[in-house]
Amino acid sequence: MGKQILFVCIGNACRSIMAEALTRHYWNGRYESASAGINPLGRVSEGSLEVLREIDVSADNLQSKGIAELDLSRFDCIVNLSEYPLKEFVPWRYQAKIINWYVRDPYGQSLDAYRRTRDAIEWLVTEKVPEWMGDDRHNES
């Protein structure tokens, strides 16, 4: 099993869901990804699903869930895609990395807004995740 990464946003309906799907797509087992929300919507937005389909990224088994539903101790890194601090949601004894990397929330906006968010997250997943996970071999495929 690869290193574990958790993406967090507010509703776990757009940004963190896309990050989970894109990480699975690009890193196929090198990194295991999950996502959660501070205040989960309880469903994945149609816009998120549509823009993932556009680039042939599977949305299978994606579901909106809260950060409190997960065992955070299993993750090597948590990436906060929201503008809200995770301090009250992450136990003080959590020792792994927490990365704050704000990405604009497209919820309720046009499909173009979802595409811009997807593209920003795609760059983050392909370029920054290996660095955050301490993988010096990220340029190898």
CYANA upper distance limits for C-alpha pairs under 8 A (distance plus 0.5 A):
  1 MET  CA     29 GLY  CA      7.27
  1 MET  CA     30 ARG  CA      7.93
  1 MET  CA     31 TYR  CA      8.39
  1 MET  CA     32 GLU  CA      7.85
  2 GLY  CA     29 GLY  CA      6.20
  2 GLY  CA     30 ARG  CA      5.14
  2 GLY  CA     31 TYR  CA      5.16
  2 GLY  CA     32 GLU  CA      6.15
  3 LYS  CA     30 ARG  CA      7.26
  3 LYS  CA     31 TYR  CA      5.37
  3 LYS  CA     32 GLU  CA      6.43
  3 LYS  CA     75 PHE  CA      8.02
  3 LYS  CA     76 ASP  CA      6.85
  3 LYS  CA    133 MET  CA      7.82
  4 GLN  CA     31 TYR  CA      6.29
  4 GLN  CA     32 GLU  CA      5.24
  4 GLN  CA     33 SER  CA      6.41
  4 GLN  CA     34 ALA  CA      8.42
  4 GLN  CA     74 ARG  CA      7.38
  4 GLN  CA     75 PHE  CA      5.20
  4 GLN  CA     76 ASP  CA      5.79
  4 GLN  CA     77 CYS  CA      7.29
  5 ILE  CA     31 TYR  CA      7.36
  5 ILE  CA     32 GLU  CA      6.67
  5 ILE  CA     33 SER  CA      5.43
  5 ILE  CA     34 ALA  CA      6.94
  5 ILE  CA     75 PHE  CA      5.98
  5 ILE  CA     76 ASP  CA      6.44
  5 ILE  CA     77 CYS  CA      5.48
  5 ILE  CA     78 ILE  CA      6.35
  5 ILE  CA     79 VAL  CA      8.01
  6 LEU  CA     20 GLU  CA      8.25
  6 LEU  CA     33 SER  CA      6.31
  6 LEU  CA     34 ALA  CA      5.37
  6 LEU  CA     35 SER  CA      5.82
  6 LEU  CA     36 ALA  CA      7.92
  6 LEU  CA     75 PHE  CA      6.98
  6 LEU  CA     77 CYS  CA      6.88
  6 LEU  CA     78 ILE  CA      5.21
  6 LEU  CA     79 VAL  CA      6.64
  7 PHE  CA     16 SER  CA      5.51
  7 PHE  CA     17 ILE  CA      8.27
  7 PHE  CA     19 ALA  CA      7.12
  7 PHE  CA     20 GLU  CA      7.24
  7 PHE  CA     33 SER  CA      8.11
  7 PHE  CA     34 ALA  CA      6.83
  7 PHE  CA     35 SER  CA      5.12
  7 PHE  CA     36 ALA  CA      6.95
  7 PHE  CA     78 ILE  CA      6.39
  7 PHE  CA     79 VAL  CA      5.31
  7 PHE  CA     80 ASN  CA      6.58
  7 PHE  CA     81 LEU  CA      7.46
  8 VAL  CA     12 ASN  CA      7.45
  8 VAL  CA     16 SER  CA      5.82
  8 VAL  CA     35 SER  CA      6.20
  8 VAL  CA     36 ALA  CA      5.50
  8 VAL  CA     37 GLY  CA      5.92
  8 VAL  CA     38 ILE  CA      7.66
  8 VAL  CA     67 ILE  CA      8.01
  8 VAL  CA     78 ILE  CA      7.77
  8 VAL  CA     79 VAL  CA      6.63
  8 VAL  CA     80 ASN  CA      5.39
  8 VAL  CA     81 LEU  CA      6.38
  8 VAL  CA     82 SER  CA      7.65
  9 CYS  CA     15 ARG  CA      6.90
  9 CYS  CA     16 SER  CA      6.04
  9 CYS  CA     36 ALA  CA      7.26
  9 CYS  CA     37 GLY  CA      5.54
  9 CYS  CA     38 ILE  CA      6.83
  9 CYS  CA     80 ASN  CA      6.67
  9 CYS  CA     81 LEU  CA      5.67
  9 CYS  CA     82 SER  CA      5.33
 10 ILE  CA     37 GLY  CA      5.28
 10 ILE  CA     38 ILE  CA      5.25
 10 ILE  CA     39 ASN  CA      5.97
 10 ILE  CA     40 PRO  CA      7.02
 10 ILE  CA     82 SER  CA      6.83
 11 GLY  CA     36 ALA  CA      8.23
 11 GLY  CA     37 GLY  CA      5.28
 11 GLY  CA     38 ILE  CA      6.91
 11 GLY  CA     39 ASN  CA      5.71
 11 GLY  CA     40 PRO  CA      4.50
 11 GLY  CA     41 LEU  CA      5.24
 11 GLY  CA     42 GLY  CA      8.19
 11 GLY  CA     64 SER  CA      7.91
 12 ASN  CA     16 SER  CA      6.11
 12 ASN  CA     17 ILE  CA      6.38
 12 ASN  CA     35 SER  CA      7.27
 12 ASN  CA     36 ALA  CA      5.71
 12 ASN  CA     37 GLY  CA      4.79
 12 ASN  CA     38 ILE  CA      8.19
 12 ASN  CA     39 ASN  CA      8.23
 12 ASN  CA     40 PRO  CA      5.83
 12 ASN  CA     41 LEU  CA      6.98
 12 ASN  CA     42 GLY  CA      8.25
 12 ASN  CA     43 ARG  CA      8.40
 12 ASN  CA     44 VAL  CA      7.72
 12 ASN  CA     64 SER  CA      5.59
 12 ASN  CA     65 LYS  CA      6.97
 12 ASN  CA     66 GLY  CA      8.01
 13 ALA  CA     17 ILE  CA      6.45
 13 ALA  CA     37 GLY  CA      8.42
 13 ALA  CA     40 PRO  CA      7.79
 13 ALA  CA     41 LEU  CA      6.75
 13 ALA  CA     42 GLY  CA      8.02
 13 ALA  CA     43 ARG  CA      6.53
 13 ALA  CA     44 VAL  CA      4.77
 13 ALA  CA     45 SER  CA      5.81
 13 ALA  CA     48 SER  CA      7.95
 13 ALA  CA     64 SER  CA      6.38
 14 CYS  CA     18 MET  CA      6.52
 14 CYS  CA     44 VAL  CA      7.16
 14 CYS  CA     45 SER  CA      6.67
 14 CYS  CA     47 GLY  CA      8.32
 14 CYS  CA     48 SER  CA      5.92
 14 CYS  CA    105 ASP  CA      7.75
 14 CYS  CA    106 PRO  CA      7.65
 14 CYS  CA    107 TYR  CA      7.23
 15 ARG  CA     19 ALA  CA      6.72
 15 ARG  CA     48 SER  CA      8.49
 15 ARG  CA     81 LEU  CA      7.50
 15 ARG  CA    103 VAL  CA      7.91
 15 ARG  CA    105 ASP  CA      7.11
 15 ARG  CA    106 PRO  CA      8.43
 15 ARG  CA    117 THR  CA      7.66
 15 ARG  CA    118 ARG  CA      8.07
 15 ARG  CA    121 ILE  CA      8.04
 16 SER  CA     20 GLU  CA      6.62
 16 SER  CA     35 SER  CA      5.86
 16 SER  CA     36 ALA  CA      7.21
 16 SER  CA     37 GLY  CA      8.13
 16 SER  CA     81 LEU  CA      7.45
 17 ILE  CA     21 ALA  CA      6.80
 17 ILE  CA     35 SER  CA      6.36
 17 ILE  CA     36 ALA  CA      8.24
 17 ILE  CA     44 VAL  CA      7.92
 17 ILE  CA     48 SER  CA      8.30
 17 ILE  CA     62 LEU  CA      7.39
 17 ILE  CA     63 GLN  CA      8.28
 17 ILE  CA     64 SER  CA      8.07
 18 MET  CA     22 LEU  CA      6.47
 18 MET  CA     48 SER  CA      7.16
 18 MET  CA     52 LEU  CA      7.77
 18 MET  CA    118 ARG  CA      7.14
 18 MET  CA    121 ILE  CA      7.81
 19 ALA  CA     23 THR  CA      6.46
 19 ALA  CA     35 SER  CA      8.17
 19 ALA  CA    121 ILE  CA      6.53
 19 ALA  CA    122 GLU  CA      7.80
 19 ALA  CA    125 VAL  CA      7.38
 20 GLU  CA     24 ARG  CA      6.83
 20 GLU  CA     33 SER  CA      5.81
 20 GLU  CA     34 ALA  CA      5.90
 20 GLU  CA     35 SER  CA      6.32
 21 ALA  CA     25 HIS  CA      6.66
 21 ALA  CA     33 SER  CA      8.41
 21 ALA  CA     57 VAL  CA      7.35
 21 ALA  CA     58 SER  CA      7.13
 21 ALA  CA     59 ALA  CA      6.66
 21 ALA  CA     62 LEU  CA      8.12
 22 LEU  CA     26 TYR  CA      6.56
 22 LEU  CA     57 VAL  CA      7.28
 22 LEU  CA    121 ILE  CA      8.43
 22 LEU  CA    122 GLU  CA      6.93
 22 LEU  CA    125 VAL  CA      7.34
 23 THR  CA     27 TRP  CA      6.07
 23 THR  CA     28 ASN  CA      7.89
 23 THR  CA     31 TYR  CA      7.75
 23 THR  CA     32 GLU  CA      8.24
 23 THR  CA     33 SER  CA      6.82
 23 THR  CA    125 VAL  CA      6.44
 23 THR  CA    126 THR  CA      8.36
 24 ARG  CA     28 ASN  CA      5.55
 24 ARG  CA     29 GLY  CA      7.48
 24 ARG  CA     31 TYR  CA      7.96
 24 ARG  CA     32 GLU  CA      7.44
 24 ARG  CA     33 SER  CA      6.97
 25 HIS  CA     57 VAL  CA      6.76
 25 HIS  CA     58 SER  CA      7.83
 26 TYR  CA    125 VAL  CA      8.37
 26 TYR  CA    126 THR  CA      7.58
 27 TRP  CA     31 TYR  CA      6.42
 28 ASN  CA     32 GLU  CA      8.39
 35 SER  CA     64 SER  CA      8.38
 35 SER  CA     65 LYS  CA      8.15
 36 ALA  CA     40 PRO  CA      7.70
 36 ALA  CA     64 SER  CA      7.15
 36 ALA  CA     65 LYS  CA      5.73
 36 ALA  CA     66 GLY  CA      5.56
 36 ALA  CA     67 ILE  CA      5.44
 37 GLY  CA     41 LEU  CA      8.37
 37 GLY  CA     64 SER  CA      7.77
 37 GLY  CA     65 LYS  CA      6.60
 37 GLY  CA     66 GLY  CA      5.24
 37 GLY  CA     67 ILE  CA      6.04
 38 ILE  CA     66 GLY  CA      6.47
 38 ILE  CA     67 ILE  CA      6.46
 38 ILE  CA     89 PHE  CA      8.22
 39 ASN  CA     66 GLY  CA      6.85
 40 PRO  CA     64 SER  CA      6.56
 40 PRO  CA     65 LYS  CA      6.00
 40 PRO  CA     66 GLY  CA      5.76
 41 LEU  CA     64 SER  CA      6.99
 41 LEU  CA     65 LYS  CA      8.24
 42 GLY  CA     63 GLN  CA      7.94
 42 GLY  CA     64 SER  CA      5.36
 42 GLY  CA     65 LYS  CA      6.78
 43 ARG  CA     63 GLN  CA      6.83
 43 ARG  CA     64 SER  CA      5.60
 44 VAL  CA     48 SER  CA      7.50
 44 VAL  CA     49 LEU  CA      7.77
 44 VAL  CA     62 LEU  CA      8.00
 44 VAL  CA     63 GLN  CA      6.83
 44 VAL  CA     64 SER  CA      6.45
 45 SER  CA     49 LEU  CA      7.06
 45 SER  CA    107 TYR  CA      8.09
 46 GLU  CA     50 GLU  CA      6.55
 47 GLY  CA     51 VAL  CA      6.75
 47 GLY  CA    107 TYR  CA      8.47
 47 GLY  CA    111 LEU  CA      6.59
 47 GLY  CA    114 TYR  CA      6.75
 48 SER  CA     52 LEU  CA      6.76
 48 SER  CA    114 TYR  CA      6.97
 48 SER  CA    118 ARG  CA      8.50
 49 LEU  CA     53 ARG  CA      6.71
 49 LEU  CA     59 ALA  CA      7.11
 50 GLU  CA     54 GLU  CA      6.80
 51 VAL  CA     55 ILE  CA      7.44
 51 VAL  CA    111 LEU  CA      8.07
 51 VAL  CA    114 TYR  CA      7.19
 51 VAL  CA    115 ARG  CA      6.49
 51 VAL  CA    118 ARG  CA      7.62
 52 LEU  CA     56 ASP  CA      6.82
 52 LEU  CA     57 VAL  CA      5.62
 52 LEU  CA     58 SER  CA      7.47
 52 LEU  CA     59 ALA  CA      7.59
 52 LEU  CA    118 ARG  CA      8.21
 53 ARG  CA     57 VAL  CA      6.20
 53 ARG  CA     58 SER  CA      7.44
 53 ARG  CA     59 ALA  CA      8.30
 65 LYS  CA     69 GLU  CA      7.44
 66 GLY  CA     70 LEU  CA      8.02
 67 ILE  CA     89 PHE  CA      7.76
 68 ALA  CA     89 PHE  CA      7.83
 72 LEU  CA     90 VAL  CA      8.02
 72 LEU  CA     94 TYR  CA      8.10
 73 SER  CA     94 TYR  CA      7.12
 75 PHE  CA     96 ALA  CA      7.73
 76 ASP  CA     96 ALA  CA      5.81
 76 ASP  CA     97 LYS  CA      7.15
 76 ASP  CA    133 MET  CA      7.85
 77 CYS  CA     96 ALA  CA      6.11
 77 CYS  CA     97 LYS  CA      5.23
 77 CYS  CA     98 ILE  CA      6.35
 77 CYS  CA     99 ILE  CA      7.95
 77 CYS  CA    132 TRP  CA      7.97
 77 CYS  CA    133 MET  CA      7.46
 78 ILE  CA     96 ALA  CA      8.17
 78 ILE  CA     97 LYS  CA      6.76
 78 ILE  CA     98 ILE  CA      5.29
 78 ILE  CA     99 ILE  CA      6.68
 79 VAL  CA     98 ILE  CA      6.37
 79 VAL  CA     99 ILE  CA      5.20
 79 VAL  CA    100 ASN  CA      6.46
 79 VAL  CA    101 TRP  CA      7.30
 80 ASN  CA     85 PRO  CA      8.43
 80 ASN  CA     86 LEU  CA      7.83
 80 ASN  CA     98 ILE  CA      7.74
 80 ASN  CA     99 ILE  CA      6.50
 80 ASN  CA    100 ASN  CA      5.28
 80 ASN  CA    101 TRP  CA      6.44
 80 ASN  CA    102 TYR  CA      7.52
 81 LEU  CA    100 ASN  CA      6.91
 81 LEU  CA    101 TRP  CA      5.66
 81 LEU  CA    102 TYR  CA      5.03
 81 LEU  CA    103 VAL  CA      5.94
 82 SER  CA    100 ASN  CA      8.21
 82 SER  CA    101 TRP  CA      7.85
 82 SER  CA    102 TYR  CA      5.70
 82 SER  CA    103 VAL  CA      7.10
 82 SER  CA    104 ARG  CA      8.34
 82 SER  CA    105 ASP  CA      8.41
 83 GLU  CA    102 TYR  CA      6.29
 86 LEU  CA     90 VAL  CA      6.61
 87 LYS  CA     91 PRO  CA      8.17
 87 LYS  CA     92 TRP  CA      8.32
 90 VAL  CA     94 TYR  CA      7.29
103 VAL  CA    117 THR  CA      7.36
103 VAL  CA    120 ALA  CA      7.78
103 VAL  CA    121 ILE  CA      8.02
104 ARG  CA    117 THR  CA      6.96
105 ASP  CA    117 THR  CA      7.68
106 PRO  CA    110 SER  CA      8.08
106 PRO  CA    113 ALA  CA      5.90
106 PRO  CA    114 TYR  CA      5.74
106 PRO  CA    117 THR  CA      7.14
107 TYR  CA    114 TYR  CA      8.23
109 GLN  CA    113 ALA  CA      6.59
109 GLN  CA    114 TYR  CA      7.91
110 SER  CA    114 TYR  CA      7.23
111 LEU  CA    115 ARG  CA      6.74
112 ASP  CA    116 ARG  CA      6.72
113 ALA  CA    117 THR  CA      6.76
114 TYR  CA    118 ARG  CA      6.51
115 ARG  CA    119 ASP  CA      6.54
116 ARG  CA    120 ALA  CA      6.70
117 THR  CA    121 ILE  CA      6.66
118 ARG  CA    122 GLU  CA      6.43
119 ASP  CA    123 TRP  CA      6.76
120 ALA  CA    124 LEU  CA      6.82
121 ILE  CA    125 VAL  CA      6.52
122 GLU  CA    126 THR  CA      6.67
123 TRP  CA    127 GLU  CA      6.21
123 TRP  CA    128 LYS  CA      8.05
124 LEU  CA    128 LYS  CA      5.51
124 LEU  CA    129 VAL  CA      6.95
125 VAL  CA    129 VAL  CA      5.64
125 VAL  CA    130 PRO  CA      8.37
126 THR  CA    130 PRO  CA      7.89
127 GLU  CA    131 GLU  CA      7.99
128 LYS  CA    132 TRP  CA      6.72
129 VAL  CA    133 MET  CA      6.52
130 PRO  CA    134 GLY  CA      6.74
130 PRO  CA    135 ASP  CA      5.60
130 PRO  CA    136 ASP  CA      7.97
130 PRO  CA    138 HIS  CA      6.04
131 GLU  CA    135 ASP  CA      6.34
131 GLU  CA    136 ASP  CA      7.68
131 GLU  CA    138 HIS  CA      8.09
